[in-house]
Amino acid sequence: MAWRDSKASGGRLLLFTASIILGIAAVVSIQSFSENLEENIALQSKTLMGADFVIDSNQPPNEKVKAIIDSLGGADGRSVGFPSMAVFPKNGDAKLVGVRGIEGEYPFYGELETKPTDAAQNYQKSGSALVDATLMLQYGLSVGDSIKLGNSMFPIQGTLISAPGTSGIGASIAPPVIIPYEAVEGTGLIQMGSRVGYDFYFVAEPEQDLQELEDIVDPQLDVENADLDTHMSTAAQLGRSYDNFGKFLNLMAFIALLLGCVGVASSVHIHIREKLRSVAVLKCIGATRKQTFLIYLLQVAGMGLVGGVLGIFGGLILQQSFPLLLQGFLPFEVEISLVPQALFSGLILGIMLAVLFALMPLLNTWFVSPLQVLRVDNTKNPKSRKLQLWVVLAIIVFVFAFSFWLLGNVKYALYFVLGIIVVFALLGGVATLFMRAIKRFFPTSWGFTSRQSLLNLYRPNNQTSVLILAIGVGTFLISTLYFTKDILLSQVSLDTSENTPNLVLMDVQSEEKLEAATSIEASGLKVLNNIPIITMRMHQIKDRPVRELILDTTALQNRWVLFHEFRVTYRDTLIASEQTVEGTWPLERKDNGLIPISLSENVAADAKVKLGDTLVFNVQGVLMETQVAHLRSLDWARMQINFNILFPSGILEEAPQFHVLTTNAPDANKSASLQRELVRKFPSVSIIDLRQLFTVIEGILSKIAWVINFMAFFSILTGVIVLIGSVRNSKYQRIKENVLLRTLGAKSKQILRITALEYFYLGLLGGGIGIVLSLLGSLLLAQFVFETSFSPSIIPFVVVLPSIILLVLLIGMLNSKSVLQSPPLEVLRKEAG
């Protein structure tokens, strides 16, 4: 019977199946791609690192570290890396690059991909450089040209297309340049304050247990401020980074699926209402309520199965596009393969969610007697209402369970479910309030077409709530994306005032600072900051030495504090990005000989210290006893030079130090000319143009936004399908109304305007509510999560909202075309039948 009845209602059932296909396709594609990504990271982990394991440090290895390296058979290769300015003699331009000096046959897995291909084998012998492909293109360089690094000139042997460890945001800001290891010293670029990384690469024996090696050797290296990473641990860390983004996309796909299920519930509701007479006849001839209920439940389950299968095929096709979508984020090529777990979960999701959401309208038939159904009594039975509450609870539990399966965290899954409930409830509540407000405050003074279009919003089978929900959720997702992107960009945006630095000179040595400042002033610019920096490490926290804390696995201090080389300055005033939390600054030195210092909140929390506690610092071999006298909060999002640790004046002036100078260049040309001049005079100085940095950050956020927009599109598209389904499902009701209106004298032009206004109201109401909710949500995010001011983007108001309204209007009018053209005789024949 379910099969026979579905053949008669095939078009309608296929429409509600289409509501969930997109959601299933999105979930399956993302889950499959995430699994493929994890597998590829595991398979290519050696290629990503270029070795089996690496020992790295940000300082030259001491005797203990050298002894450990020798005990492992000696390094098979090594490299030293640091940021520096590069000058291109061909055109005189200068650019911050990531210099990497390599010795040996590294990489041992994978390859340095260059053009020409033999450049990777010849650059060390010829003392040449491999230069990043984007950098070559940007500055019009070609093989055979030269690049100057510090005091040395290198011919460009080849274009560097890819290399292990040269991807990510760092490579976008400072593109990689590879030179021979032995040539690094001649550049003169490694000086006091230089941010240098030393890496020693190893190829493991076939039978060597890398996990055991890491467990034994890494703790010994930690004490010496070095670290050991295996290709497996690096792959796991990389996998976690992409896994978090995948979970987020999965949730967006799940929202699209839930939206489609709302459309399923709406379609089944109308479908069952029109089948009540058939149910009555079946009951009159002896069918039990269980049998009649199962007939339509089987229909829904069957359509859920079909939707799941079609969604799986759609997901497999969609999955092929993800390597292209995420091309800017992945450091390797991903091989796509079938993931049975994702396919199975997509099938189960299709059936379970279709059945769960369809149970709400299906339960209306369970407690209805044949006589009531024949009279088409629409009053709800209290027992039916009680069961529907249980169904709602089952839906919430299922959504929570699936969210927990995706996120692996009870708290996050709970927040997600609560967020979904709040957004859906607000959208549904506003729709209900709007319809009630129309009934109560009906604009009787309006014209006929305007009044009739409003009346259509609460006609029988109107589906206003469902449509507003579908339109609103899609708009909410896209608008929230734009608003959140604005919050992130506002935190790193540059102040355009002339007293705000946008050019930063790093690693200026003490003997160079006066001449560097003079050069800046000679170009007509002001030196805004001349900040001394001293490097030091924590030697003792309260009464416990740091070495002891490193070996104590029960120590509560965050381990980064124990290993970190702090860059510290001294001054007696606070800057705009700093706020006092506790204490006063500066403080006079006390008779106990302890030096008062100021800590940032995060360092104090991670070091487990408070006001009055003591810290001993190792300042390049000299131990200095200090006392925490002041705590500060720092706004790290501002493009300003902040320090975790602050000393008062009169203490560190004679300590070995380097300087940071800042200025404000009014335009890009002035900035470029000043950089060329400074690099010519001071080859070891690194210069950061904050405008270029901001452009890189904005580009990265735009790429992420594009991917998320792509996923949000599924919600919008699902909403469109729900809209099409709602119009099709209430087609007969609309035909009947149009016939009555024509009978009363309405013209086709008036009916067209009534229909257009109805969909305009729906688009405006759904889109408007979605934008307002996203505005409120983003305001809360800015205030409580990002702790910053919020200036909303105008794009959702001038682009997203009009686009949503036009889309709803277009879909509604196209689907209503046959309704507008239906002759009155069609309705009369149906009534007679």
N, C-alpha and C positions, 0 to 999 in steps of 0.2 A: 504493500500500500504506500509506503514511503517513496519507493521508486516510481510508482505510477503517478503519485501526486506531484513529485518533483519534476516529472516530464512536462506537466501542465504549467508549472511555475518556474521553468528553467531559467528564463531571463532574469527574473527577480533574484533567484537564489545565486546565480552566477555573479550578480552585482554585489551581493553581500560577501561572496567569496573573494571578490576583487579587493574588498576593504582590508582584508588581512594579508593578501599576497605580498604587498609592498613591505609591510612590517616584518613578515617572515623572511623575505629576501634580504632586508637590511640586517636582521639579526644573524642569519646564516652566513652572509658574506663577511661580516665583521668577525664573527667567531672563527670562521675558517681561516681568514687572513691572519688573525692573531695567533692561531695555532701554527700556521705556516711560518710566521715570523719567528716564533719561539724555536721551531725546529731548525730554521735557517741560521739563527744566531748560534745555536748549539753546534751545528755542522760547520759553520764558518768562523767559530770563535778563534781558532788559531790564525786564520787569515786576517781577522780584525786586529789581533795583537801583533801578528808577524812572528810570534815565537810561542814556545810552550809556557814560559813564565818569565817575569821581568822583576828585577829589583830596582826601585826608583827612590830618589831622594832629591830634596831641593837644596842640598849642599854637597860639596865634594865628599866622597866616602872617607870616613875616618879609618883608623887601623883595624878596628873591630869589624866594620862592614867589609873592608878589603879581605880580612881573614875568612869571613863567611863566604864571600864570592869565590875565593881560592879553594875553600873546602868543597864547593860545588863543582869543581873542575875548571873554574875560570869562565868568564863570560864569553859567549860565542860572538857577541857583537855589542856595541854600545853606542849611545848617542847623547848629545847635550842639546837642550832646546831653550830658547829665550826669545822674548819679543824685542824687536829693534827696528830702527828706521832704515829703509833701503832707498838708495838714490839711483835713478835711471839716467845715466849720462846722455842717452839719446835725446831726451827731451827736457832734462833738468828737474823732472818731477820727483817727489819723495812720498813714501807710503810706509805705514807701520806694517811689518810682516812678522811672521813666526819663523825665526831661523832655527834650523835643525841640522846639527853636524853629525854625520853617521860614519861609523867605522865598522868594517867587516862586511859580510855578505847579507846583512839584514835588508829586507825581511826574509826569514827562513821559510815562511808560508805565505802564499800570495805573491804579489809582485809590486814593484814601483811601476805603475802604468804611465809611460811617457810617450812623447812623440818628438822625434823618432824613437822607435822602440829600443834601440841599442844605447840610448842616452843613460838609462838606468845602470848599465854595466860599465860605462866609460867615465862617468862624471868624477869618481874618486881618483882615477889614474890621471886624468887631465886637470884636476884642481878646478873643476867648473861647478856651475850651479844648475839645479833644476827648479824652475819657477812655476808657481801655480798658474793653471790655464786661464782662469778668470782674470788674474792680475796681468797676464800677458796681453789679453784682449783689451782690458781697460786702459792700459797705458801704451798701446800700440807697439808692443815689443815683439821681436821675432828671434828665432834661434840664431846665435852668432852675435847678438847685441850683448851689452855688458850690464852688470848690476853691482853697485858699490855698497858694501856692508862694512861700516866702521872705517878702518884704515885700509881695507883690502878691496880690490876690484876682481870680479869673477865674470868670465865669459858665460853666457847662457848656453848650456849644453843641450837642453831640451825642455819641452813643456810638460809640467807635472799634471797628469790627469787625475790620478788617485794614488793614495798611499795609506798604509795602516796608521791609524791614530791621527789623521789629518782632516777629520770631518767634524761637524758640529758648529755651534755658535762661535767658538774661538777662531775657527778657520775663516768664518765670514768677516770677523773684525780684523784679524791679522792673518792674511793668506800665507800658506806655507812656502818656504824657500829652503831647499836642501843643499848643503855643501859638504865637502869632506870634513871629517872630525878634526884632522890635524891642522886644518886651515882656520879653525875657530880662534885659536890663541892669537894669530896674527891680526885678526880684526880689531882687537883691543876693546871688545864690547862687554866682556865680563868684568865688571868692576863692583865696588861696594854698593849694595842695594839692588843689584841686578836680580831679576826674578828668573832663576835658572833651574832647569830640571835635568837631573842626571839619570839616565836609564841604562841598565845592563841586561842584555837579552840572553836567554838560555834555550837550548834545544835539549829536551829531556830524553833520557834513555827509554827504550820501548816499554820496559817493565816498571818504570818509576811511578810511584804513587804520588801524584801531585797534591792531592788533598792532605795526605800525611805530611808532605814536605812543607806545605803552607802552615799547617798546625804547629809544626816544630820550629821552623825558621822565622816565620813572621813575628812572633812575640819577641825574639832576640833582636830583630831589626827595629822593632818599634821603639825599644829603649834607646837606640842610636839614631832616632829620627829618620829612619828609612822604612821601606815597605816592600813586601813581596806580594805580587798578584799573579795568579795563574790564569790561563786563558779561560778556564771554566768559571772562576769567580768574576772575571771581567764580563763574560757573557751573561752571567746571572744578573749582574748589576745593570747592564744594558737592557736585558729583557724586562726587568722591573720597570724601567723608564717607559718603554713602549707599552708595557702591559697596562699601566695606569691610563694612558691615552686611549688604549683599546677599550678599557672598561667604560670610560666616559662615552665613547662613540656607541658602545653597546647599549648603554642606558638611553641614549637618544633614539636609537633604533627601536628599543623596547617601548618608548613613549609613542612612536609612530604606530607600533603594533596595538597598543592599548587604545589608541584613537580609532584604529580600524575596528576594534572589537566593540567600541561604542556604536559605530555604524552598523555592526552586526546586530546588536541588541535592538537598535531602532528599526532595521529592516524586518527582523523576525517579529517585532511587535505589530507592525502593520500587516505582515503576512498572516499572522495568527488571527488578527481581528477579522480579516476577510475569509478565514477558513472556519469561523465559528459555526456557520450553518452546516458545513460538512461534518464537523465534529458532532453536532446535534443529531444529524442523520445517523452517523455511525453508532452513537449511544442508543438511539431509538431502536436500532436493529440488533442490539445485543453486545456491542463493543464495550469493554470496560474502560474506565478512565485511564487505567494504566496503559492499555493498548493504544488509545488515542494519543496519549502523552508521548509514548515511545515512537509512534509514527513520525511525529515532527521532531523529536529529539534525534532520531536516526538521520533525518534529513539534514539537521544542523551538523551532526558529527560527520556525515558524509561530505558536506560542503567544507567543513574544517579540514578534513583529510585532503580533499582536492586542493584547497587553498594552501595547505602545508606543502604538498608535492610541487605545485606550481611555484610557490615561494622558494623552495629549495633550488629549483632550476634557475629561477631569477637570481637567487643569491650566488650560485656558481658562476653565472655570467657576470654579475656585478663585481665579484671577487677579483676578476681579471683586471679591473680598472684601478684597484687600490695601489699597486706599485707605482702607477702614474700619479695618483693623487698625493702619495706620500714621498714622491721622488726627492723633494728637498730635505727630507728628514732622515732618510735611510742611508747608512754608510756602505750598503752592499745591495746586490740584486737579490730579490726574493723569488724563489721557485715555487709556483703555485701547485698545490696537490689537493686531493680529496681528503676531507676530515670527517670520518664517519660520525664522530660525536656531535659535531655541529649539525650534520644532516638529521640525525636522530632527534636532537633537541628541537630543531625547527619543526619537524613533523609532530612531535608531542605538543609543542606550543600551539600549533595551528588547531589541533583537535581540542585540547584542554580549554584554551581561552575562548574558542568559538562556543563550546558547550556551556562554559561557566557564564558567559555574558548573555547567551540565549536563554538560559534557565529563567531569568527574570520574567520575560513575557510569556514563556511556555507555562509557568506555574499558574497563570491566570485561568487555564483550562482545567486544572486538576480538581478544584473544588466546585465547579459549576455543574449544576444539574441540567439534564436535557431540556427541560421546560424553560429554564432561565436562558439557555443558549439560544433556543428557538426565538425567544423574545429579544435576543441580543441585549441582555441586561448588562450594562457596563460597570455596575457597582462592584467594588473590590471586596472580596471575602476576607475577614480578619485572619483566618487561618492562612490564606494565600500571602497576606502581608507579612505574617510572622516567618513563613518559609523564605520569602524574598530577603528578609533581613539576614537569615542564615546564608543565603547565596552571596549577599554582599560581603559578609564576613569571609566566606570561602574565597572570593575573588581577592580580597585584601591579603589573606594569608598566602595565596598562590603568588601574587605579585611580590610580596615580601620574600618568599622562599626563592623565587627566581632572581631577585635583586641580590640576595645574600650569596647565591651561587655565582653570580657575576663578580661581585665585589669582594667576597670573602671576609666581610666585616659587618657584624650585627648593627653597630651604630650607624654606619654609612647607609646600609640597606634600610634601616628604620627612617633615617632622614629623607631618603629618596621617596619612600612610600608616603610619608607625611607630606612631602612637597607635592607629590602627584595628587593626593587627596585634597590638599588646600587649593591648588590651582583648578582642579576639576570642580570642586565644590563652589569656589568663587565664580567661575564662569557659568556653571549651571544655576547658581543662586541669582546672579545678576540677570540672566535670561528670564528666569521665573518672575523676579521682581519687575522686570521691564514689561512683561506681558500683563501682569496684574495692574501695573500703573496705567497701561493703555486702556484696560477695561474701566478703571476707576476715573481716570482723567481723560476720557476720550475727546479728541479735538473736534467737536461737532461743527465748528465754524470753518473747518478746512473744506476743500473741494472734494468732489465725489471720488476721483481716482486716488487722491492722497489718503482719504479715510478708508477706502476699500483695501488699499495695500497694507495699511496697519491692521485691519480686521483679519487679513490673511495670516498674520503672524500667530493668531490663536484660534484658527479654524480647527476642526477635527483632523487628526493626522498631520498637524502642522510641522512637527519636528523642529521647531524653532530652537529648543534647548540643545538638541543634538548638533545642529548646524553651527550654532554659536560656539559650542564646545570644540567642534572640529576646526573651525576657522580660528578661534581664539588661541588654542594650544599651539598651532603652527606659527601664528604671529608672535606669541609669547616667546617661543624658542628663538626665532630669528632676531627679535628686538632685544632680548636679553643678551644675545651674542654681541650685537653692536654696542650696547651700553657697557658690557663688561670689557670689551676691547678698549673703549674710551677711558674706562677707569685705569686699566693697565698702562695705556699710553700717557695719561695725565701724570702718572707717577714718575715717568722717566722723561717727560717733556722738558724742553729747555726754556728757561726764562730769557726773554729777548732783550732785557735791559742791558745797558753797556757795562754795568758793574757785576754782571754774572759771568763767570768763566765759561768759555766754550772751547778753549785750547789749553791742554795740560802738558807740561814738560816734566817727564819722569826721569829719575836717576841722574839728576844734575849734581855733580860732585862739588864739594865745598870750594875748591879752587876755581870752579867754572861759574858759580852762581852770580858773581858780580858782573862778569862779562856777558853772561846770558841775559841778565836783567837789562844791561846797557843796550844789547842788540834789540830787545823787544821795544824799549823806549825809543831807540833810534828809528824804528819803523813807524813811529807815531802812535803806538799803543801803550797802555798802562800795564804795569805789573800788579795784578790784583792780589796775588798771594805769593809769599815766599816761605814755604813750610819746611822746616827741618824734620828729618825722619831718622830715627835710630832703631835698629833691629835688636830684638832681645827675645829670650825664651823664659818661661816660668821654670824656676829651679826648685821652689818649695811652696806649697799651699798650706797655710797655717803652720802646723808643726810636722808636716809629712813631706819628705822629698818627692819630687815628681817621678824619679826612677822607681821609687817604692810603689807609688800609686799606679804606674804603668803595669807593674807585675802583679798588682792586687786585683784579681778579677771581681772582687766585691766592692771596689771603690765606686763611689756615686758620681764622681766628676765625669763630665763628658770628655771622651778621649781626645777630641780635636784640640781642646785647651791644653792638654799635656804635650802634644806634639807640635803645636803651631808656633811658627816664628812670627811674633807680633811686630808690626811696624808702628812705632810710637812717636808722638810729638810732644812738645811742651808749649804751654801758653797759660795765661791767667784769666782768659775770658771764654765764654761759650759762644758758639756760632748759631746761625738761624735754624740749623737742622738738629740742634741739641736742646733738650729740656731737662731741668733738674728734677730728679725723682726723690732723692734723699740727700741730706747734707748741704753744705755750702761750698762754693768754689770762687777763688782759691782759698786754701787754708795755710796758716803759718806753720812752719816746722816746729814740732814739739821737742821737749827736752830729751825724750826717749831715743832720739836719733833716727826714728822712722820717718821715711819720706811720705807725705800724704799724696795719694793718687786718686784719679777719678776713673771708674769703670763704667762701661756700658751695661745696661740691664742684662743683656743676653750672656755676656762673659761672666758676670757675677753669678747668674743662675746656673750656668754650666760648670763653673768652678766651685759652686756651693760655698760662696763667701758672702758676707754682709758687711755693713759698716763696722769698722773697728777691727776686722780680721787682718791678718798680716800675710803678705806675699813676698817671696824672695825671687828677684829676676837675675838671670845671667845675661849681663850686657856685654857681649863679645869677650867673655872671660872674666869680667868683673862682677862679683855678686853684690846686689843692691837690695837692702831691706826696705820694704814699703808697707804702708797701712792704707786700707780702703777708707777714704774720707768722704767720698762723693759718688753717687750713682746717677747716671744719665740715661734718658731714652734718646735714641737716634732715629732719624727718618732716613733710612738707607735708600729709599726710593728716589730721593732728590739727587740730581746729578751734582753732588758736592762731595768734597774729600772729607770723609769721616774717619774717626779713630776709635777703636775699642778701648784703648788705654791712653790716659792723658796725664802728663806730669806737670807740675808747676814750673815756672821759670826759675833759673838759678841753679839747676841741678845737672842737666844733661848737655849744657852748652859745649863742654869740652870733649864729649863722647864722640867717637868716630860716627860720622853721619853723612847723609846725602840730602838733596833738597828737591822739592816739587815746586815749580813755578807755574802760575796760571795767568792767562790774559784773556781778553775778549776781542776776537777778530770780527769786524762788522760784516764781512761777506766771505764767500768761498775763495775768491781770487786773492784777497788779502791774506787769508789763512794759508793758502798754498804757497804764496811768495815768502811769507815768514817762515814756514816749515822748511823750504829749500835753503833759506839763509842760515837757519839755526843748525840744520843737519850738516851743512858745509863746514860750519865752525866747530860743532860739537858732535862728532860722529857717534858717540856712545849714548847720546841722549835720545830717549823714546818720546814721541809726541803723539798724544791722543786727541783727535778732533772729535769733540762730543757730538757735533752735528752728524758726522758720518756714523757714529755709534748709534745715535737715535734712529737714523735711517735704517740701519741693520735690524734693530729691535722692531721697528715698525714693519719691516718686510717679513720678519719671522712671524709676528702676530697676524699679519695679513694672510700668510700661508696657512696658519692654523685656522684662522677664521674661514678661509675658503673651504677647508676640509669639513669644518663643523657646519657651515652653510649647506654643503652638499648633503649632509645627514639631515639637517633641518628641512631640506627640500622634501624628504620622504614624508614628513609630517604634513606639510602643505599638500603634497600630492594625495596622501591618504584622505585629507580633508576634502579635496576635490572629488575623490571617488565616493566618499560618504555623501557629498552634496548631490552628485549625479544620482546615486542610489535613492536618496530621499525624494528627489523630484520624480524619478521613475516610479517609486513605490506609491506615491500619492497622486499618480497621473489621473486615475479615474476620478478622484475627488475634484481635481482641478478642472477636468473636462466638464463635469457636472456643474460646477460653479460658473464656468464660462458660458455654458448653454443657458443657464438661468439669467445671467447678466445680459446675454444677447436677447433673450425673450423679453426682458424688461427694457430693451432699447439701447443697450450699450454698444458702442462701435468697436471694431477690432483695434483701432488706434487707442481707445481708452483702455481696453483690456491689456494691450501691450504695455502701456504706461503703468498700469497697476502691477503687472508682473515685474517690470523693471524696477519700480520703486521698492517692491517687497525685497528683492535681492540686494538692492542698494542698502536698505536698512540692515539686512542680515550681515552684509560685508562690513558696513560701518560699525555696527554694534560688536560683532565678533572680533574684528581687527582692532577696534578702539579699546575694548576691554583687555585684549591680549597685550597691547602696548602699555596701557596704564598699569597692569599687573607687573609687567617686566620692568617698568620705570620704578615702581615701589620696591620690587625685589632687588634691583640694582642699587637703589639708594641704601637699602639695608646692608648689601654686600660692601658698598663703599665705606659705610660708617663703621660696621662691626668687624668685617674681615680684613679689608685693605686699609682701614683707618685713614681715609683721605676724603677730600671734597669730591663732589660729583657734579660734572657738567654734562648733561645728556646730549648725545648726538642727535642731530636733526634728521638724519637719514630715515629712521623708522617712521617719522611723522610725514615727511615729504615724499618718500619713495616706497617704503614697505606698505603703509596703510593704503595709499591710492592704488598700489599694485594689487593688493588683496581685494579691494572693493571691485576693481575692474575684472579681476579673475572670477570672482563670485558672480558678478553681473553677467559676464560672458557665458559661463557654464550654465547658469540658470536660464538664460534666454535661449541658448541652443537646445537645451533639454525640454524647454516649454514650447518649442516651435510646433511640434505635432499637436500639443494641447490646444494652442491658439487656432490651429487650422481644422480641428475636429468638427464635423457637422453635427447639428443637434440630433439628427436621426440616430446617430450612434448611441447616444445616451438613452434615447427613448426606447430603442430596441433592447438595451441592457436592462432598463427598468422593467420592460414587459417580460423579459426572460426571468 
